[in-house]
């Protein structure tokens, strides 16, 4: 799997079945919308913790470092 930081901007990333199920778990655990949980599952699958977003819902996830405007 390519590392996210090696991909050109705008690259589409397809999620795996296990990432989908992980997103379902994260959605339930932290009360995230499906699309937010999918972003989070992808982030975690790639070993990342930093997330730039204006969405304050991500503050409920203790292992994420949220960079908000």
C-alpha positions in Angstrom: 0.0 0.0 0.0 1.5 3.4 -0.9 2.1 5.9 1.9 -0.3 8.8 1.8 2.4 11.4 1.9 3.9 9.9 -1.3 0.7 10.3 -3.3 0.0 13.4 -5.5 -2.7 15.7 -4.2 -6.2 14.8 -5.3 -5.4 11.1 -5.5 -8.5 8.9 -4.9 -7.9 6.3 -2.1 -10.0 3.2 -2.0 -10.7 1.6 1.3 -10.5 -2.0 2.1 -13.3 -4.1 3.6 -11.5 -4.1 7.0 -11.3 -0.3 6.9 -15.0 -0.1 6.1 -15.8 -2.2 9.2 -13.4 -0.2 11.3 -15.2 3.0 10.1 -18.5 1.4 11.3 -16.9 0.8 14.8 -15.5 4.3 15.0 -18.8 5.9 14.0 -20.6 4.0 16.7 -17.9 4.6 19.4 -17.4 8.3 18.8 -20.7 9.4 17.3 -19.2 10.3 14.0 -21.0 10.6 10.6 -20.2 7.8 8.2 -18.0 9.9 6.0 -16.1 11.3 9.0 -15.6 7.8 10.4 -14.3 6.6 6.9 -11.8 9.4 6.8 -10.7 8.5 10.4 -10.4 4.8 9.6 -8.2 5.6 6.5 -6.1 7.9 8.5 -5.5 5.4 11.2 -4.8 2.5 8.7 -2.0 4.6 7.3 -0.5 5.2 10.8 -1.3 8.9 10.8 -2.6 10.9 13.8 -2.7 14.5 12.5 -6.0 15.7 10.8 -6.7 19.1 9.4 -10.4 19.8 9.7 -12.9 22.4 10.9 -15.1 19.6 12.1 -15.0 19.7 15.9 -16.5 16.1 16.1 -13.0 14.7 15.7 -12.1 16.2 19.1 -13.9 13.2 20.6 -11.3 10.8 19.3 -8.4 10.8 21.8 -5.6 9.5 19.4 -6.2 12.2 16.8 -4.3 15.5 16.7 -6.9 17.9 15.2 -5.6 21.0 13.4 -8.6 23.3 13.1 -8.7 26.9 11.7 
